[in-house]
Amino acid sequence: MPESRSEPSRIDPSLTISAAWTQILLRAFEALGLSTRPLCEAVGLDYATAMDSDARVPRDLVGRLWMVATDETGDRMLGLHAGENVQFVANNLPVHLLMSSRTLEEGLARGFQFQRLLAHGEVASLHEINRGTIEIRFRRIGGALSVTPHEIEFMMAMFTRFCQEITRGDFQPEQVLFEHPFRGNLEEYSRVFGCNALFSEPHNALVMSAETMRRPLAHHSQAEYQQLEAVAESLVSRVSSTGLIHEVSNRIRDRLSNGTCDVDTIASLMALSSRTLQRRLNEEGTSFRALLETTRQSVALECFERGLDVEETSRRAGFSNPRAFARAVRRWNESY
């Protein structure tokens, strides 16, 4: 497929998702007759890691899975078909949080706070359009590989199937919206979602009646939710901390030798203000200056280990000339 040919081969290791989500995808591929172990091997994803629900894997490797699976099947609506074939398995904490909530709206509003346990950012969100209508929106957050329409359609079809399961069939979108242009058979979208689909819209969304979202859930348990919420808060704090520092370090590394690498530039790349980025790093016990320094040291050490000369090493580590690099080396040595 053309969309898999133009993408870069590198990955962004700072954007990771839970292997529990990867397992959902692999089970859907298996339901369509694909052999998932060879798919993982083809994209460089360790199969044992993918099967470990406590592990996290780069999002870009999952993007590669979609590319290889699309090439193998030739299915222009692979995401839609995979999403409708997902087997419901409560193999992660956010699912249990949602199931124990009083209503679907309450569960999603609270559960979306912990979506980093599964995803690589704030992918899903709730928006009340008016008193009678709520939109569940799905945002595309790509790394080195852009998020394809297949992934969006899979996520939204899977989410619809999941909500139908926990509401015992009482979840029915009134309309489904997609950012991407129309790509296939309208009857297929109507069959999977049970409603009309619109394309080239401002955002991806399932449009729901507020009344449907506010009906009681059968498995509601306030005591269970409170226990799970405490665990989720601890876990998501750990994921967010590691992810932020890792993302900043990787963005610094990417720009050291060929671009401006100051706090304003890095913050802008992360869609943050420099003040917000500095504050969040301070909350994690570090600073932009400290990460810049340690990243430069790491790059310099890698260059020396590869036998590169001083001039090339200083350039790759982001110094204006070898003399500035030499001063930094002396400073690093004095700190030990």
Residue pairs with C-beta under 8 A, 6 or more apart in sequence:
1 67
1 70
1 71
1 74
1 76
3 67
3 70
3 148
4 66
4 67
4 68
4 70
4 71
7 63
7 67
7 145
7 146
8 144
8 145
10 60
10 144
11 58
11 60
11 61
11 64
11 143
11 144
11 145
12 58
12 59
12 60
12 143
12 144
12 250
13 58
13 246
13 250
14 143
14 243
14 246
14 247
14 249
14 250
14 251
15 58
15 59
15 60
15 120
15 121
15 141
15 143
15 243
15 247
16 56
16 57
16 58
16 59
16 120
16 243
17 56
17 57
17 59
17 62
17 118
17 119
17 120
18 53
18 55
18 56
18 92
18 117
18 118
18 119
19 49
19 50
19 51
19 52
19 53
19 54
19 55
19 56
19 57
20 53
20 91
20 92
20 118
21 62
21 92
21 118
21 119
22 45
22 50
22 57
22 62
22 65
23 50
23 51
23 53
23 89
23 91
24 86
24 89
24 91
24 158
25 62
25 65
25 82
25 154
26 36
26 39
26 40
26 50
26 65
27 86
27 87
27 89
28 82
28 83
28 85
28 86
28 87
28 154
28 158
29 36
29 39
29 65
29 69
29 82
30 36
31 82
31 85
31 86
31 87
32 73
32 78
32 81
32 82
32 85
34 69
34 72
34 73
36 47
37 47
39 65
39 68
39 69
39 72
40 46
40 47
40 50
40 65
41 47
42 64
42 68
43 61
43 64
43 65
43 67
43 68
44 61
44 64
45 57
45 61
45 62
45 64
45 65
49 55
49 57
50 57
53 91
53 92
56 239
58 143
59 120
59 141
59 142
59 143
59 145
60 143
60 144
60 145
62 151
63 142
63 143
63 145
63 146
63 147
63 148
63 151
64 145
66 78
66 79
66 148
66 150
66 151
67 148
69 78
70 78
70 148
70 150
75 81
76 183
76 184
77 153
77 183
77 184
77 185
77 188
78 150
78 154
79 148
79 149
79 150
79 151
79 152
79 153
79 154
79 155
79 157
80 153
80 154
80 157
80 184
80 188
80 189
80 192
82 150
82 154
82 157
82 158
83 153
83 154
83 155
83 156
83 157
83 158
83 160
83 161
83 192
84 157
84 161
84 192
86 157
86 158
86 161
86 162
88 161
88 162
88 165
90 96
90 99
92 117
92 118
93 114
93 117
93 228
93 231
93 232
93 235
94 111
94 114
94 115
94 117
94 118
94 232
95 162
96 224
96 228
97 107
97 110
97 111
97 114
97 225
97 228
97 229
97 232
98 104
98 107
98 108
98 111
98 166
99 107
99 166
99 217
99 219
100 107
100 219
100 220
100 221
100 222
100 224
100 225
100 228
101 107
101 110
101 111
101 217
101 220
101 225
102 216
102 217
102 220
102 222
103 213
103 214
103 215
103 216
103 217
104 163
104 166
104 167
104 171
104 212
104 213
104 214
104 215
104 217
105 126
105 134
105 210
105 213
105 214
107 217
108 124
108 126
108 136
108 213
109 126
110 225
110 229
112 122
112 124
112 125
112 126
113 236
114 232
114 233
114 235
114 236
115 122
115 123
115 124
116 122
116 236
116 239
116 240
116 243
117 232
117 235
117 236
117 239
119 141
120 141
120 143
121 139
121 141
122 139
122 141
123 138
123 139
123 141
123 155
124 136
124 137
124 138
124 139
124 159
125 136
125 137
125 139
126 134
126 135
126 136
126 137
127 134
127 135
127 137
127 205
128 134
128 210
129 135
129 207
131 210
132 209
132 210
132 211
133 174
133 207
133 208
133 209
133 210
134 207
134 208
134 209
134 210
134 213
135 177
135 203
135 205
135 206
135 207
135 208
136 159
136 205
136 206
136 208
137 203
137 204
137 205
138 152
138 155
138 156
138 159
138 203
138 204
138 205
139 203
139 204
140 146
140 147
140 152
140 179
140 204
141 147
149 178
149 180
149 183
152 178
152 179
152 180
152 204
153 178
156 176
156 193
156 204
156 206
157 192
157 193
159 206
160 171
160 173
160 192
160 193
160 206
163 171
164 170
164 171
164 172
166 217
166 218
166 219
167 215
167 217
167 218
168 218
170 212
170 215
171 208
171 212
172 194
172 195
172 212
173 193
173 194
173 195
173 206
173 207
173 208
174 195
174 207
174 208
174 209
175 195
175 196
175 197
175 198
175 207
176 189
176 193
176 195
176 196
176 197
176 198
176 205
176 206
176 207
177 197
177 198
177 201
177 203
177 204
177 205
177 206
177 207
178 197
178 198
178 199
178 200
178 201
178 204
179 200
179 201
179 202
179 203
179 204
180 199
180 200
181 199
181 200
182 199
182 200
183 199
186 197
189 196
189 197
190 196
190 197
193 206
241 284
244 280
244 281
244 284
245 281
245 284
245 286
245 291
247 270
248 266
248 270
248 277
248 281
248 288
248 291
249 291
249 294
249 295
251 266
251 269
251 270
252 261
252 266
252 291
252 292
252 295
253 295
253 298
253 299
255 261
255 265
255 266
255 318
256 295
256 296
256 299
256 316
256 317
256 318
257 315
257 316
257 317
257 318
259 265
261 292
261 318
263 274
263 277
263 278
263 288
264 274
266 277
266 288
267 273
267 274
267 276
267 277
270 277
272 280
277 288
278 287
278 288
281 287
281 288
281 291
296 317
296 318
296 319
296 328
297 332
299 316
299 317
299 318
300 313
300 316
300 317
300 325
300 329
303 312
303 313
303 316
303 317
304 313
308 316
310 322
310 325
310 326
311 322
313 325
314 321
314 322
314 324
314 325
317 325
317 328
319 325
319 328
